[in-house]
Amino acid sequence: MKRRTAAAALLALPACALRAQTSSTLRIVTGYAPGGATDRVARIVADKLQRKLGMTVVVENKTGAGGRIAAQQVKATPPGQQVLMVANPAVMVVAPLVFKDAGYDPERDFVPVSHVNDYDFAVSVGPAVPVRELQHLIAWLRANPGQANFGVPATGSLPHFVALMLAEKAGVKAQVVGYRGSAPLINDLVGGQVPVSIDTLETVLPQHRAGKLRILASSGATRAPISPDIPTFKESGLPLVATGWNAFFAPATMAAGDVQRYARAIAEVMKDPGTQRQFMDVQMTPVVATQAQTVAMLKAYRAQWAPVVQKSGYQP
């Protein structure tokens, strides 16, 4: 009798309660190696979510193909499994535009959950380049067109397209030089092998502060909180705003109730002053956003960047 009563009670539980009982672990997947910016985002939020949700939260690094392997695996998540992915524009905007088959459709296969941070890009020069302002750089490149080589951390990355946009606005014909990551790019910039670089602001800021290179301007609509002394492109006379972000996504197979629960929890975590301080400590700008605001941000972002990527004619 007791067994039948217990079974009846279990059957009477709503589906979301059953999922909570049977799935006590949330996996957060990132397509990049430990230590990178997207991985840091995943780990800061995972630690806070674990305490807030009262469940185990683990971060999994599924590296390869610039984040596309992670997206392909998360897309294939069976219903009922608790999995989120942290991704940036390279995975959710650029790759589907430049690859004939990225292995996923970001709008059909994923549901935006929460936008958690923004980052700016920076134009930097090495010590041998005789300029200290962006307009001086533009004048120098026009006078020395053979020096219009823009180093970027990877071909097809967002800095690649920022470089093309900057060159177009400046009236300069750029040669984009792709590297295998930021470290070799910075080495060549400091060593004089490439005169100009476009990379994320937080990546080059330590070298700028150490006097090894010079950041001339950053790409946000306003000066970045992490570098209030560095002017924006717009302040420097170049009408260009370009930012990147990290956001959480759920596979389309996840129940709407679970998506909303995680969206609310992440937004609450991002409101916490301690979380915001952790983001600022690693040179990232925290963002608090609802699910609806995240959806709107993505729509506007795709509208801005799709024409740029397509016009470039870039093919991997």
Backbone torsions as a table, in degrees:
resi	resn	phi	psi	omega
1	MET	NA	-46.3	-179.8
2	LYS	-62.2	-37.6	-180.0
3	ARG	-64.5	-41.9	-179.2
4	ARG	-65.8	-37.7	179.2
5	THR	-64.8	-43.9	179.1
6	ALA	-64.0	-41.8	179.9
7	ALA	-64.4	-40.8	179.1
8	ALA	-63.8	-39.8	178.8
9	ALA	-64.5	-38.6	179.4
10	LEU	-65.4	-41.5	179.8
11	LEU	-65.3	-28.6	-177.8
12	ALA	-77.6	-13.6	-179.9
13	LEU	-65.9	143.2	174.8
14	PRO	-65.5	159.0	-175.5
15	ALA	-59.3	-38.6	-178.0
16	CYS	-65.1	-34.3	178.3
17	ALA	-68.8	-37.6	177.0
18	LEU	-62.1	-41.8	180.0
19	ARG	-63.9	-39.9	-179.3
20	ALA	-63.1	-34.5	-180.0
21	GLN	-74.9	-37.1	-171.8
22	THR	-93.4	-16.0	-178.2
23	SER	-126.9	91.9	-174.5
24	SER	-97.7	5.9	-179.7
25	THR	-124.1	130.0	172.9
26	LEU	-104.3	125.6	176.1
27	ARG	-99.0	130.3	174.5
28	ILE	-111.9	116.3	-174.4
29	VAL	-102.4	136.3	171.9
30	THR	-129.5	146.3	-176.6
31	GLY	-89.4	13.2	-175.5
32	TYR	-126.0	162.2	-175.5
33	ALA	-71.1	158.4	176.1
34	PRO	-57.5	142.0	177.3
35	GLY	99.7	-19.9	179.1
36	GLY	-77.7	173.7	-175.0
37	ALA	-61.6	-46.1	-178.4
38	THR	-66.6	-37.6	176.8
39	ASP	-64.2	-40.1	178.8
40	ARG	-62.7	-41.1	176.6
41	VAL	-58.3	-48.4	-178.3
42	ALA	-58.2	-42.8	-174.2
43	ARG	-75.1	-36.7	177.1
44	ILE	-63.0	-48.0	-177.3
45	VAL	-69.9	-38.7	-180.0
46	ALA	-59.2	-43.7	-179.3
47	ASP	-60.9	-42.0	-179.7
48	LYS	-71.8	-39.2	-179.0
49	LEU	-64.5	-37.2	-178.0
50	GLN	-57.5	-42.8	179.8
51	ARG	-74.6	-36.2	-176.8
52	LYS	-71.6	-41.8	-176.3
53	LEU	-88.7	-15.2	-177.7
54	GLY	66.7	33.9	178.7
55	MET	-137.5	162.5	178.3
56	THR	-72.6	131.2	177.6
57	VAL	-125.6	121.8	-178.5
58	VAL	-121.2	145.6	177.0
59	VAL	-102.0	130.5	178.6
60	GLU	-118.8	129.0	177.9
61	ASN	-98.1	109.2	177.9
62	LYS	-109.0	83.8	-171.3
63	THR	-83.9	161.7	174.6
64	GLY	125.8	144.4	175.2
65	ALA	56.1	37.7	175.5
66	GLY	62.3	28.7	179.3
67	GLY	98.1	-8.5	-176.2
68	ARG	-71.7	-32.2	179.6
69	ILE	-63.4	-42.3	178.1
70	ALA	-61.0	-44.7	-179.3
71	ALA	-62.9	-40.5	179.1
72	GLN	-63.4	-40.3	-179.1
73	GLN	-70.9	-41.8	-179.9
74	VAL	-67.7	-37.5	176.4
75	LYS	-53.9	-37.1	-175.3
76	ALA	-85.2	10.1	-178.8
77	THR	-61.9	126.8	177.8
78	PRO	-66.6	153.4	176.9
79	PRO	-57.6	144.7	176.9
80	GLY	95.7	-17.7	178.2
81	GLN	-86.1	142.5	-176.2
82	GLN	-96.3	95.3	-176.8
83	VAL	-136.6	133.2	171.6
84	LEU	-124.2	157.8	176.1
85	MET	-125.6	137.6	170.7
86	VAL	-98.6	125.4	-176.7
87	ALA	-142.5	162.5	-179.6
88	ASN	-120.3	-179.4	-177.1
89	PRO	-61.8	-27.8	179.6
90	ALA	-58.4	-38.1	-177.7
91	VAL	-85.3	-42.9	-169.6
92	MET	-97.1	-7.4	178.7
93	VAL	-127.8	-54.4	-171.5
94	VAL	-74.0	-52.3	-174.5
95	ALA	-54.7	-45.3	179.6
96	PRO	-65.0	-19.2	178.6
97	LEU	-85.8	-30.2	-173.3
98	VAL	-103.1	-19.5	177.4
99	PHE	-97.0	137.3	178.9
100	LYS	-61.2	-34.1	175.3
101	ASP	-147.0	98.8	179.9
102	ALA	-74.1	-13.5	-179.1
103	GLY	91.9	5.2	178.5
104	TYR	-165.3	157.9	174.4
105	ASP	-114.6	113.1	-172.9
106	PRO	-61.2	-28.6	-178.6
107	GLU	-87.6	-31.1	-178.9
108	ARG	-88.0	-36.6	-171.2
109	ASP	-94.4	-8.5	-176.3
110	PHE	-134.6	154.8	175.5
111	VAL	-119.2	122.6	176.7
112	PRO	-62.3	138.5	-178.6
113	VAL	-113.1	-58.8	-176.9
114	SER	-159.2	128.3	173.4
115	HIS	-81.6	124.4	-171.6
116	VAL	-118.1	-21.4	175.7
117	ASN	-158.8	156.2	174.9
118	ASP	-116.5	157.1	171.5
119	TYR	-145.5	149.7	179.6
120	ASP	-99.8	166.4	172.7
121	PHE	-107.4	159.9	-177.9
122	ALA	-134.7	142.8	170.5
123	VAL	-99.7	125.6	-175.8
124	SER	-127.6	155.9	174.8
125	VAL	-129.3	156.0	176.1
126	GLY	-80.1	169.7	-176.0
127	PRO	-63.5	-21.8	-177.8
128	ALA	-81.9	-13.2	-178.2
129	VAL	-84.1	122.4	-169.7
130	PRO	-83.6	52.9	178.8
131	VAL	-138.2	155.0	179.2
132	ARG	-132.1	-0.5	177.7
133	GLU	-136.3	156.0	-177.2
134	LEU	-62.9	-41.5	179.6
135	GLN	-64.8	-33.3	175.8
136	HIS	-66.1	-38.3	177.9
137	LEU	-62.9	-44.7	-179.6
138	ILE	-60.6	-44.3	178.4
139	ALA	-63.0	-40.2	179.6
140	TRP	-65.6	-41.0	179.7
141	LEU	-68.7	-36.6	176.9
142	ARG	-65.7	-35.9	179.1
143	ALA	-78.4	-22.4	-178.6
144	ASN	-130.3	68.7	-174.9
145	PRO	-58.7	-23.8	177.5
146	GLY	-70.0	-13.0	179.6
147	GLN	-96.3	2.2	-175.5
148	ALA	-78.7	55.0	177.5
149	ASN	-104.4	116.7	-178.2
150	PHE	-103.8	112.4	176.5
151	GLY	-79.2	138.4	177.1
152	VAL	-133.8	155.1	-175.0
153	PRO	-68.7	-17.0	177.6
154	ALA	-165.7	140.7	173.4
155	THR	-67.5	141.4	-178.9
156	GLY	80.3	0.3	177.4
157	SER	-81.8	169.5	178.0
158	LEU	-61.1	-41.1	175.7
159	PRO	-56.5	-31.6	176.3
160	HIS	-57.0	-47.7	-176.6
161	PHE	-77.5	-28.4	172.7
162	VAL	-63.3	-41.0	178.3
163	ALA	-60.8	-42.2	178.8
164	LEU	-65.5	-40.6	178.9
165	MET	-64.9	-43.7	-179.5
166	LEU	-62.1	-45.0	-178.8
167	ALA	-63.6	-40.0	179.4
168	GLU	-64.0	-46.3	179.6
169	LYS	-63.4	-32.9	-177.7
170	ALA	-85.3	-8.5	-178.0
171	GLY	72.4	34.6	-178.9
172	VAL	-120.5	139.7	175.6
173	LYS	-89.0	110.1	-173.1
174	ALA	-95.8	146.5	168.2
175	GLN	-108.1	115.4	-178.7
176	VAL	-88.3	127.2	-178.6
177	VAL	-111.3	110.5	-177.9
178	GLY	-86.7	139.0	178.5
179	TYR	-115.4	170.9	175.3
180	ARG	-95.7	61.4	178.8
181	GLY	111.3	169.8	-176.4
182	SER	-73.4	-34.4	-175.1
183	ALA	-60.3	-51.8	178.2
184	PRO	-66.4	-30.0	176.7
185	LEU	-64.0	-46.7	-179.8
186	ILE	-64.1	-39.6	177.5
187	ASN	-58.4	-44.3	-178.8
188	ASP	-72.4	-32.8	177.7
189	LEU	-65.7	-47.7	179.3
190	VAL	-64.8	-37.4	-178.3
191	GLY	-81.1	-6.6	176.5
192	GLY	89.0	5.7	179.1
193	GLN	-74.3	-25.4	174.3
194	VAL	-134.2	134.9	-173.0
195	PRO	-81.1	-31.0	-172.0
196	VAL	-133.1	144.7	174.5
197	SER	-132.7	151.4	168.2
198	ILE	-120.9	120.6	178.9
199	ASP	-150.2	176.0	178.1
200	THR	-68.8	146.0	-175.3
201	LEU	-59.1	-45.1	-175.4
202	GLU	-66.3	-23.1	-179.6
203	THR	-71.4	-41.7	-174.7
204	VAL	-95.3	-10.6	-176.5
205	LEU	-59.0	-42.2	178.6
206	PRO	-60.3	-39.5	179.5
207	GLN	-70.6	-33.1	175.4
208	HIS	-63.4	-46.8	-179.1
209	ARG	-66.2	-28.5	178.8
210	ALA	-83.0	-4.2	178.4
211	GLY	80.5	14.5	-178.1
212	LYS	-85.1	-24.5	176.0
213	LEU	-147.8	172.3	-179.4
214	ARG	-123.4	122.0	171.3
215	ILE	-84.5	125.2	-178.2
216	LEU	-92.1	-33.5	-178.4
217	ALA	-165.3	158.3	175.6
218	SER	-119.1	165.3	-163.5
219	SER	-100.2	3.3	-177.2
220	GLY	-74.6	169.2	176.4
221	ALA	-69.0	-29.7	175.1
222	THR	-132.5	168.8	178.8
223	ARG	-62.2	140.4	-178.4
224	ALA	-69.1	138.5	177.7
225	PRO	-57.4	-28.0	-178.4
226	ILE	-80.0	-11.7	-179.3
227	SER	-148.7	67.4	-176.2
228	PRO	-65.6	-12.6	-180.0
229	ASP	-86.8	-8.7	-176.8
230	ILE	-99.1	123.4	-178.3
231	PRO	-71.5	160.3	176.4
232	THR	-84.1	167.5	173.9
233	PHE	-57.1	-44.3	-177.5
234	LYS	-63.1	-42.5	177.2
235	GLU	-62.1	-28.8	-177.8
236	SER	-88.6	8.1	174.7
237	GLY	92.3	9.3	179.5
238	LEU	-113.6	114.9	-174.8
239	PRO	-76.2	74.5	-176.8
240	LEU	-143.8	130.0	172.4
241	VAL	-127.8	128.0	-179.3
242	ALA	-150.4	122.8	179.9
243	THR	-131.4	161.9	173.1
244	GLY	-116.8	177.4	-176.9
245	TRP	-159.2	166.6	166.2
246	ASN	-124.7	140.2	-179.8
247	ALA	-145.2	157.1	176.0
248	PHE	-93.4	139.3	178.0
249	PHE	-129.8	147.7	173.7
250	ALA	-109.8	149.7	172.4
251	PRO	-65.3	149.8	-178.7
252	ALA	-61.3	-17.2	179.7
253	THR	-77.5	-11.5	-178.0
254	MET	-74.5	139.5	178.6
255	ALA	-60.7	141.6	-177.3
256	ALA	-57.7	-37.1	179.5
257	GLY	-62.8	-39.3	178.0
258	ASP	-68.3	-41.0	178.2
259	VAL	-58.1	-46.7	-178.7
260	GLN	-65.6	-38.0	179.0
261	ARG	-62.7	-44.9	179.8
262	TYR	-69.0	-37.1	178.9
263	ALA	-61.3	-44.7	178.7
264	ARG	-64.7	-42.9	-177.5
265	ALA	-65.1	-42.4	-179.2
266	ILE	-67.0	-41.7	178.4
267	ALA	-61.2	-40.2	178.5
268	GLU	-66.8	-39.5	176.8
269	VAL	-61.2	-41.5	-177.1
270	MET	-72.2	-18.4	175.5
271	LYS	-75.4	-20.7	-174.5
272	ASP	-66.4	127.0	179.8
273	PRO	-57.5	-33.9	178.4
274	GLY	-64.6	-41.3	177.0
275	THR	-63.6	-45.4	-179.0
276	GLN	-62.2	-37.9	178.1
277	ARG	-64.4	-39.5	178.3
278	GLN	-63.4	-39.3	177.4
279	PHE	-64.4	-45.4	-179.2
280	MET	-65.1	-33.1	-179.8
281	ASP	-64.4	-26.3	178.1
282	VAL	-106.4	26.7	172.7
283	GLN	63.6	35.7	177.5
284	MET	-122.8	145.7	-178.3
285	THR	-94.3	114.0	-177.6
286	PRO	-72.6	152.2	179.1
287	VAL	-133.0	137.7	172.1
288	VAL	-109.0	120.1	-175.9
289	ALA	-144.1	140.6	172.7
290	THR	-76.7	171.2	176.8
291	GLN	-62.6	-41.6	-179.8
292	ALA	-63.0	-40.5	178.0
293	GLN	-65.9	-35.0	178.1
294	THR	-66.3	-42.8	177.5
295	VAL	-60.8	-44.5	-179.6
296	ALA	-64.9	-40.6	178.5
297	MET	-59.9	-45.3	-178.7
298	LEU	-63.9	-40.5	179.4
299	LYS	-61.5	-46.0	179.6
300	ALA	-66.4	-38.0	-178.3
301	TYR	-65.2	-44.6	178.9
302	ARG	-63.6	-37.3	179.1
303	ALA	-64.4	-34.1	179.1
304	GLN	-74.6	-42.9	-168.1
305	TRP	-93.2	-28.5	-177.3
306	ALA	-57.1	-46.2	178.8
307	PRO	-62.6	-36.3	-179.7
308	VAL	-64.4	-47.9	-178.1
309	VAL	-65.0	-44.6	-177.6
310	GLN	-67.2	-40.2	179.8
311	LYS	-64.1	-31.7	-178.0
312	SER	-65.4	-25.9	-178.0
313	GLY	71.2	13.6	-177.5
314	TYR	-62.3	134.0	173.1
315	GLN	-126.7	133.0	179.9
316	PRO	-59.9	NA	NA
